[in-house]
Every structure is written in C-alpha cells, then in structure tokens.
Amino acid sequence: MADLKLTNVAKSYGDVHVLKNINLDIRSGEFIVFVGPSGCGKSTLLRMIAGLEQITGGELQIGGQVMNDIPPSQRGIAMVFQSYALYPHMTVRDNMAFALKIAGQTKEQIQQATDRAGRMLQLTPYLDRLPKALSGGQRQRVAIGRAIVRDPKVYLFDEPLSNLDAALRVATRIEIAQLKASMPDRTMIYVTHDQTEAMTLADRIVVLAGGGIAQVGAPLELYERPVNEFVAQFIGSPAMNLLPGKVSRIGATTTVALDGGGVAHVAIPTRAGDEGMVVNVGVRPEDMRETDGEAIFEGTVDLTEALGEVTLLYFGTREEVVPVIAKLPGIHPGLNGKTVRLTADPEALHLFHKGTSLLYRDGADLPPYQPRIAAPSGSMGGAHGAASMPEGGDDRSDGRIEDGVVKPEGPVR
Amino acid sequence: MELLWLAISTIAIGVFGCVAWFWGSNWVLDAIYPPRGPRAGDNIRKAGQIRPWLFLGPAILFLGMYLVYPVIDSLWRSLHNSDGSRFVGMSNYVWAVGDGKFRESMLNNMLWLLVVPALSTLFGLVAAQLTDRLKWGNIGKSLIFMPMAISFVGAGVIWKFIYEYRAADETQIGLLNWIVTKFGGDPQIWLTLIPWNNFFLMIVLVWIQTGFAMVILSAALRGIPEETIEAAILDGASPLQVFFKIKVPQIMGTIAVVWTTITIVVLKVFDIVFVMTNGQWGTQVLANLMYDWMFRGTPDYGRGSAIAMVLMILVTPIMVWNIYNARKEVR
C-alpha cells in the first residue's frame, strides 16, 4: 500500500516561507497532478516527497510510515525529471540498470527488468545506445524506464513533457496515461504547468497558489465548481471572465445587476440579507453565446481570433482593464467592430464574493460532485469523462448551435 | 632608467609595428585589387585569397624562426660531433643508449611521468570535490592554487629549505627534519636518500600542479547537470558511488586533458632538479642532462642535441593526444 499523507507540511528557506500548511491525502493508485503558477512551490513539494529537499515542518507519510528523515532511495519512490537526467556516459540499458546494480541484484534479474522495461516503452532497439544518440522523446522514455525497473510504489514526475515539442508531448502524454492504466495500484504524482496534461491525466488535481493548496478535486470539479477566483481563472483557457455587480434579488437562483449594465441569473442560492452584496459573476468564455434577449454582457468587439473550430471575441482590449473574452463555436466572419449581446446559462455561471465562491459559503455541504451532462465544449473528457454519461440531455444541450455553423467539440487550449 | 625607456620603446615599436603592418599591407592589397569598379567581384575574390597570408605572414615567419628552425638545427647538430664540424650519423644516439646517466634520466623521467600527473590529478580532483560545497571552500582553493604563481625555481628553493639538513646537535631549520627530530628521530639528508630523493623532488611539482588540476576539474564538476546527481541519489547511490560512478565518468575528458597537460610539464621538468640536486644522487632527468652536455664544462652540442631530440619525440605523441582531447572538450 502506498497511501501518501501530508500533514501540515511546510518548507522555508530561512525566513522565506515557500510552502505552509500543506494537508493532503493521496490514496494508493491515484494519479495526482500538482498545478499552479510558476514559483508556487509545486516542484518543491514534489522534491520534498522525493527527499531531495528537506521538509522543514509537518509530516510526510508514505504507506503509514513517517518519511521525513528517510533517505530518498528508501522511500519507495522513483522520479522522472524534466531534463531527463540520464547518465550521459551509460547506455540505455545501464541507465535503467544503475539502481538495480546499486541494490545488488543479480545479472539475470537486471537483464530481465531492463528487457521488460525496454519492451514496455519500445526501447528494445536502443538498449545499447548512449543517450546522446536518442531523440528527446526516446530520452524521456528511458527516464521513465529507469523509474519502472525499480518498480516503486510511487512515481514522481517533474514536468516530464516540458522539454518535448508539441506533437511528442501529446504522444508521450498518452503513453503516460497508458502506463498508469497498466499499473492501477501504483500512485503517481505529476507536476505540470500545462492545463491539458493536468485535466487529461489526473484523477485529482491539486491547485497550489501562494504557498498553499487552493483546491483539490477532480479535473471537472475544479472546472465547474472552483472554490475561488484564482482557481476559476487558472483552470480553463482563456481564463474565466469576472464581471462585477451587486446582488439584486436573492433566492435559489440569484439575480445580479452587473456594473456593465447587464443582468445575470446565477443558479447559486443566496439568502436574506445578501441583497446589495458586491459580487463578481464568473462566466467562462466558452459558456457565452449570442442572444437577442436579456444579456449579461454587451460590448463592441475589438478583436477576433478565428481558430476555425472556435472564434475568440475580445472586448475592451483598449481600456486598462482585463478584457472580456468570449469563445463562440465555429466561424463568425465580420464581427469586428460590431456590438454583440452575450448571455450564458444560469448553471454555467459562478458567483464570487471577496474572491471566494458563494457555492462553498459557510462550509455548505455540497452534494457530491457530478459532472454536468452535456457540459459546454470545455469538458476535456478526461479520467472523469463527461463523455461516459449516456443520456443526452438537459435543456442546454442545443444551446450552442449557431445558425448554419457546425458545432465543434472541445476548445483549443 | 635607460633600460625602462628601452623596454617601453620596444613595446611601442612592437605594437605599432603590428598595427602598421596589418593596416599597411591591407591598404596595399586594396590598392592593387580595388574592391570596386567593373572588376570588383573578381578583385575581391583574389584579394580574399591573398589577405589571410598577409595577416598570418609575420606569425609564420617568427614561429619558423624560433620554433621550426631550432628543431631542424637540433636534429642537424644531433647527427654531428661535439662542435658540429663532422657528421657522425647516429653515434650520438648510440652513445646515449649506452650511457648510464642517460638511462638513469630516462628511468627517472618515466617515474616522474607516472607519479606526478597521477598524484596531481588525484589531489586536484579530491580538492575540487571537497572545496565545492564548503563556505570557506574558495579560500581553501586560493591556498591550494597559490603555488601555481610561484616559479619552479622559487618552489625548488622553498622546498630545499623544507628538506634542509643540520647535524643532530644543531637547531633544525628544515621543516621536515624539525618534525622528525621532534618525534625523536634522527635528522636525514633527504635529498641524498636514493631512491626516495626522487619522490621528494616530485612532491614539489605535485604541490605546484595540484592547484592547476583543481581549478580545471572544479569547473568541470560544476558543469555536471545537478539532476543526474539527484537521479543517482534517488537510485540509491552513496556519496562515494555518486562521485566515482556518476561524476568522474562525466568529466573523464577533462581529466584526460589535465593529466596530459601535466604530463607534458613533467617531461620538460628541469628547474626543480637543477635547483635542488642538479641531478646528483640518482635524480638526473633528461632536461637537466641535456643542459649539462650543452652548456657545462666542455660543451658537446651533438650529445646535448640528441638528448633534446629524444625529449621532443617523447613529448610529441602526448601533446597530440592532449590537443585532440582538448578540442573534443570544446566541441
């Protein structure tokens, strides 16, 4: 068993506190992804789990054993580095065999283990080559192979795909997903700044920000129920629009009078006394659609980016505020300079007060998370695939079809 | 004062002479093949073929005069008798093979060749690794590097004091004998202890060259990607295993360059032996032997040159390998 338990884990360099109060339970066999802006300490946290960085506060348990002062090699972990970290003077086979040789395994055992890893990663023809004679993707596979031969309980990946080009990144990402599927009882912890990797690979995503954990949850849970404005804007691309306003009517569905003149109906309850509360309404670009009726946002298109499957509309790029962005499926020629009215479904809207989502107010007990069915094209179909939902529909499933324009699936990220 | 002016004017003439040559020859070339007009392309091509030779010319001339000519002259002299008046064929070389002192020098040179580069590189490597992570490591490095700044003659004099001998009833002014007598031993005349005196001389060069090895190897060690070391730690390697199985193999090229560079220095060793023993008591080496025959007593240019040729032949292959390795490192 390789449950990981982090209790109040902290890291500081002298007076500089990089991480504090990290509490996290990772179940055996889970695929956990750490994401966060650069400098948030996600790699540091991974290196602390690996034992390459001293834990300066709190406790790390792996499989029920406190690991704070156990040397890295005895923690039952293996790590894959961004830069591959292959030993340049050793052949592929020797690279993979190094740990086993140190551990004093017999030649037959080593041969067997390296052969098996070579087969798993299609490296058999390259076993006798030096790393410099391999391509980037092959090198990263060797690095993964080096982890596999040790058969660790926990795999740690530190931005393993960042040095690969776009096509290889996709291919290797799929390989890692397949690798995980072939080892369901092995825990994997994966650090990335790439949302796509996080959304597609993770069972649960840990969003780190400001030295702590902002939110932990399944990819689509973070997408649909962000706990605060940071997570809301960090997950999803382009980032969620935040429109300031005041609560004008309370109830199971809250009505917000927006400062921009629009009105938003948000399917998040508010209670007596909330009238007049200053809030931000969050709306994802991909949830917005054109309307002739009541609009939550009306503006003149400053700029369009036509990507084929979607068209991005930018509003207010010339002002000194964060521009509002809408992502409409399909191709929309001739929108530049036009005034557009946009709305979104109440279920797709988010409500933030002082940066925090009102959905989670007072530690409200939420029903367990279920992905929204027929979620807008933003759903990634990852591990918690919305795609697996059989019935086709709530009333919003046809909401995004533009007249005469083919509805695309999936956003460009 | 006169000397100072002479030196300054020499430097000025040298520098301005160079500038004048490059500028002037270039100007003349452009005048002959002007890079304009109807035949501009043709002229530029012709001038481009000549220009490198103009610029290289002085260097080739001086290198030829001071390096190539002496080699050829030495070869010529080594085939002639003591004053160069009669051709004697290989007899100087035949003499050398049969000469006891020459054989002793060859043997000693081989000994130097084995011991000094090995110890210097080893100590340099250890010093580089040990000082790398220490707060006062840089001070340590400076101290170890300092002997590099001392001339071989100076180092010889310093170490001669360390090995200095005084009779047992006198105050020992040599460090080594002082230590020995403090522990109740008898003072030794270290530089006459055959065959150990050879090693006492070698230590001087090791002392000098360790700093050189350390600086180069320290830079190489820092060039090793940190991740490979971390990966090895995760793989369970102990610090010693990390050092010998991960770090050292990755800087093998640099170690080879350091080793061969010191080897070349060692083959040419002269000053230390000259100052400390002058080749007595079984410590003769080729360079000092050559000097003896060339300039001492009745000079024998033939034999001296023959020894010089042997020395050159010994150095050349190591030099070639050294340059090959250094170039590989650069690439």
Interface residues (C-beta under 8 A of the other chain):
Chain A: A50 G51 L52 P71 P72 S73 Q74 I77 A78 M79 F81 Q82 S83 Y84 A85 L86 Y87 P88 H89 M90 F98 A99 I102 A103 R146 R150
Chain B: P225 E227 T228 E230 A231 A232 I233 L234 D235 G236 A237 Q241 K245 I246 P249 Q250 M252
